[in-house]
Amino acid sequence: MTRELRIVGAVPAEGIVRLGSVTELDTLEEVLHWGHAQQPPCDVIDVIVQDEFTHDVLVRAPAGYLCFDTT
């Protein structure tokens, strides 16, 4: 599976290194565990249903917002 981390906007270098680990997350459960382990915790702020199989999960992170595409 190919994973992509796209960064839009100005993110400090330490934020990019910290966010690099998100490409290793495979499930929504892993995203939730990762988010709660961050300091401060990253909260899911919305789930956008694209169709019956695909959802976008928006997470508020210290460096900005992350969008996880799930199928």
Steps between C-alpha positions, in 0.01 A plus 500: 500500500634842406461770760545867444556786740422835341582812695316818410608827654782587737588220741813520720761230431438327836130481412578327171719241675227441758231464232708254301379219727141541378586321176541181707140505626280236336162526674275762655565332835874563456430863408297543820769340718770711333297819545431440868870424564610840364571794731266682481258229380379520141122477476283375215292802405295356215435193288389576146320219321600489133299187417407173673865384493713815534521751784733794566598542864610850604733526798614819675878478558739754656648577155158544337238257370548148366264320264504121496336333203348168607343227293 
